[in-house]
């Protein structure tokens, strides 16, 4: 029945959220903004992200945590974050809550705009 399907979908979303919470607890620092880039060192858009991530790490030192996770080397982590395509960038606010998710290449200006917006929040 429709109700069973809805109930199952709700259970699954709670279940998946629980997984993501377990994974993010290892990477997300409360009190500062975090961006996690889930990709692979050998995928082309991921390679294009690498120098941007390095630059952001420097530019936002002490204010934002910039994390790269290779999901080809650690597929279980990709699953925990619910990754379907790479690269995927997940942005977390100062409370450690997911604020935004983007799939595909994301340029430096766009990343800075999101980080700055999250940093401006109280």
N, C-alpha and C positions, 0 to 999 in steps of 0.2 A: 504493500500500500504506500501511498504518498507520505503518510505520516512516518512510517518506518524508515523510508528513504531520508526524510528530513532529520529524523533522530540520529540515524547512522552518520549522516553528513556532519551533524553537530559534534558527535562523539569523535569522529575522525579529525575534525578541525581542532578540537581541544587536545587530542592525542598528538597531532603534528606540532601544535604550538608548544606543547610540553617538551617535545624533542628539541625544537629550535631554542627554547629557553635553556635547556641543558647545554647545548652547543655554545650559545652566546655567552653563557656564564663564564666560559673559559677565555673569551676574547674581548668582552665588552667591559670597559672600566666605567664605573659610575662616577659622576662628578666632572667628567670631560666628555667631549663628543668623540664618537668612534665611527670609522668607516672600515668595513671589511670588504675586500675585493676577492671574490672567489673565482678563480680562473685556473690556468695551467701555464707553465713556463713555455710550452711549445705551441699554444694556439695563437694565431696572428694578432687578433685584436687584443689578446692578453699581453702579448709582447709589446704592443703599442702603449699599453697601460703602465708597464713597469717603470719607465723613467718618470712618468707623472706621479706615480705613487711615491717614488723615492724623493721627488721634489716636495711633495705635500708633507712627507714625514719630517723634512727639514723645516719647511715654512710654518708648520703648525706644532712644532715640538713643544710639549708641555700644555698644549691647549686641546689637541686632538690626537687620538690614537689611530694610526693608519696600519691596517693589518692585511697581509696577503696570504691566502690559503690556496694551495695547489690541490684542486679536487680530483685530479687524475692520480696524484700520489695518495690522497686521502679521500676516496670516494664516499666513505661513511659520513664524513663531515659535510660534504656537499648535500647528501641526503638529509642530514639533520637540519640543514638550513633551507631545505625545500628547493634546491637549485635544479632548474630544468635546462638552462642554457648558460654558457659562459662567454665572456665574463659577466658576473653579476656583482653589482656594488650594493651593499646594504649600509644605510646610514642610521646611527643610533643617537638619540638626544642625550643630554646630560643625566637624565634619569635612567639611562640604560635601556630605553624602549625604542623599538624599531620605528623610525620616522619616515623612511623612504627607501625604495628599492628600485634599482635601474638595471635593465638587462642590455648588454652590448657595450661597445666602446663608449667611454664617457670622457670628454676632453677636460683639460685642467681648469678652464674657466668655469665650466658647469659644476665641477666638483667643489671648487672654491666657493661658488655661490651657495651651494647647499650647506657646506661646512660653516660658512659665515652666518647663514640664516639660523642654523642650529646653535651656534655659539652665542648669538644675540638673544636667544630665548633665556628667560630667567629660570 
